[in-house]
Amino acid sequence: MELTRRDVIAALTAAGISVGAGAMSIELTDFGGSSGKSASNTVSPVTNQGSTATEGLSEAVIDLLDAVAAVIYPSTVENRREFVARYTQARTANRPAYREGMVDAAVELDAVARDWYDTPYAAVSSSTADTLLDNLGVDTADPIDDGTISEQIRFYLIDDLLYALYTTPTGGSLVGIENPVGHPGGIKSYQRPGINTDSNQQSNE
């Protein structure tokens, strides 16, 4: 199933982000043509970016987010990386505190991958990326924005990306809901009752 510009807009709208004005409209104009694999020729370690209001997510952060999505999204999803990039860039635009939290979680996950495998998280295989999340206990962690490393990864990376997918028409159709409302949960080990990502994440904005 192919994710489109319409899906990005739906996910952002569900997250309470306006997509009708200025630069954000331009950012979403050209969509499509992404294979779903990382667009970067080389994968760089994820580093802290600071919290200036005009700063977007770095390519290294997007690579890591896409690698996480490769683990938790169904393999049938197309245009995955472009969807992830457009959604997260717009989601964090003019929200420096939220962006900083997402980057911090990405930095921690990348550091673990480099410690354990001597490789950035975005460069390991999907099976290794999945195993790493399991070993960190992310599948059983509560989504807490200022919690442990596993809880922050769950909050900013796992649940945010799952929420984005399953609040889209394309993602919703995968679970039998064309226009889903609220967080329907994840897939496989990430299917857990009681997750309320929307309220938790929006309260941090």
C-alpha positions in Angstrom: 0.0 0.0 0.0 1.4 3.4 -1.0 1.5 6.3 1.4 0.7 9.6 -0.2 0.6 13.3 0.5 -3.0 12.8 1.6 -1.8 10.4 4.3 0.8 12.9 5.6 -1.9 15.6 5.8 -4.3 13.2 7.6 -1.6 12.2 10.1 -0.6 15.8 10.8 -4.2 16.8 11.2 -4.8 14.0 13.7 -1.8 15.2 15.6 -3.3 18.7 15.7 -0.8 20.2 13.2 -2.1 22.7 10.7 -0.8 22.0 7.1 -2.5 24.8 5.3 0.0 27.7 5.5 3.2 28.8 3.9 6.3 26.7 3.9 4.6 23.6 5.1 2.3 23.6 2.1 5.4 23.8 -0.1 7.1 21.0 1.8 4.2 18.7 1.1 3.7 19.6 -2.6 6.0 17.1 -4.3 5.4 13.6 -2.9 6.1 10.2 -4.3 8.8 8.2 -6.0 10.5 7.0 -2.8 11.3 3.3 -2.6 10.9 3.2 1.1 14.6 2.6 1.7 16.9 5.1 3.1 17.7 7.9 0.7 21.1 8.6 2.2 24.1 7.2 0.5 25.9 7.0 3.8 24.6 6.7 7.3 26.0 9.1 9.8 25.8 8.8 13.6 22.9 10.7 15.2 24.0 13.8 17.2 22.2 16.4 19.2 21.0 19.4 17.2 20.1 22.0 19.7 16.6 23.5 20.0 16.4 26.5 17.7 12.9 27.0 16.4 13.9 27.1 12.7 16.0 24.0 12.7 14.6 20.8 11.1 15.5 17.2 11.8 18.9 16.2 10.4 19.3 13.5 7.7 20.8 11.2 10.2 17.7 11.5 12.5 15.4 10.8 9.5 17.5 7.8 8.5 17.1 6.4 12.1 13.3 7.1 12.1 12.9 5.3 8.8 14.9 2.4 10.2 12.5 2.3 13.2 9.5 2.5 10.8 11.0 -0.4 8.8 10.7 -2.6 11.9 7.2 -1.5 13.1 5.4 -0.8 9.8 4.0 -3.6 7.6 6.3 -4.6 4.8 3.6 -3.8 2.3 3.8 0.0 3.0 5.4 1.9 0.1 6.8 5.5 0.2 7.7 4.8 3.9 10.7 7.0 4.2 9.2 10.0 2.5 6.1 9.7 4.7 8.2 9.5 7.8 10.4 12.4 6.7 7.5 14.7 5.8 5.5 13.8 8.9 8.2 14.2 11.4 9.7 17.4 9.9 6.2 19.0 10.0 5.4 17.5 13.4 8.4 19.0 15.0 8.5 22.3 13.1 8.2 25.3 15.5 8.1 22.8 18.4 11.7 22.9 19.6 11.0 21.1 22.9 9.3 18.2 21.2 11.9 18.1 18.4 14.7 18.0 21.0 13.0 15.1 22.8 12.7 13.2 19.6 16.3 13.9 18.7 17.5 12.9 22.2 15.6 9.6 21.9 17.2 9.0 18.5 20.6 9.8 19.8 20.2 7.3 22.7 19.0 4.5 20.3 21.8 5.2 17.9 24.4 5.2 20.7 23.2 1.8 21.8 23.5 0.4 18.3 27.0 1.7 18.0 28.0 0.4 21.4 26.5 -3.1 20.7 27.2 -3.5 16.9 29.7 -0.7 16.2 27.2 0.5 13.5 24.6 3.3 13.5 21.1 2.1 14.0 20.0 3.0 10.5 22.8 0.8 9.0 22.0 -2.5 10.8 19.7 -5.0 9.3 15.9 -4.9 10.0 16.2 -8.1 12.0 19.0 -6.6 14.1 17.1 -3.4 14.5 14.1 -5.3 15.8 16.2 -7.4 18.2 17.9 -4.3 19.6 14.5 -2.8 20.4 13.4 -6.1 22.0 16.6 -6.2 24.1 16.0 -2.7 25.3 12.5 -3.7 26.4 10.8 -1.1 24.2 7.9 -3.4 23.5 6.9 -3.5 27.1 8.0 0.0 28.1 5.4 2.7 28.9 5.5 5.8 26.6 6.9 8.5 28.9 8.5 11.6 27.4 10.9 12.1 30.3 11.3 8.5 31.4 14.0 6.0 30.9 15.7 5.5 27.6 13.3 2.7 26.6 10.3 4.8 27.6 11.5 7.8 25.6 12.2 5.7 22.6 8.7 4.2 23.0 7.1 7.7 23.3 9.0 9.7 20.7 9.9 7.1 18.1 7.7 4.0 18.3 4.3 5.4 19.3 4.6 8.6 17.3 5.4 6.7 14.1 2.7 4.1 14.7 0.2 6.9 15.5 1.1 8.6 12.3 0.6 5.5 10.2 -2.7 4.3 11.6 -4.4 7.7 11.6 -4.0 7.8 7.8 -6.5 6.4 5.3 -3.9 4.0 3.9 -2.7 2.9 7.3 -6.2 2.7 8.7 -7.3 0.4 5.9 -4.6 -2.1 7.1 -6.6 -2.5 10.3 -10.0 -2.2 8.8 -10.6 1.5 9.6 -10.6 3.9 6.7 -10.5 7.0 8.8 -9.2 5.8 12.3 -9.7 8.0 15.3 -7.2 7.7 18.2 -4.4 5.3 18.5 -5.2 1.7 17.4 -2.0 0.2 18.6 1.0 -1.3 16.9 1.8 -4.5 15.2 3.1 -7.8 16.6 4.8 -7.2 19.9 3.8 -3.5 19.8 0.1 -4.3 20.1 -0.7 -3.3 23.6 -3.9 -2.0 25.1 -4.2 1.2 26.9 -1.8 3.3 24.9 -2.9 6.9 24.6 -0.2 8.4 22.4 -2.3 11.3 21.1 -3.0 12.9 24.5 0.5 12.2 25.9 2.3 13.6 22.9 0.1 16.6 22.4 0.4 17.5 26.1 4.2 17.9 25.4 3.8 20.5 22.7 
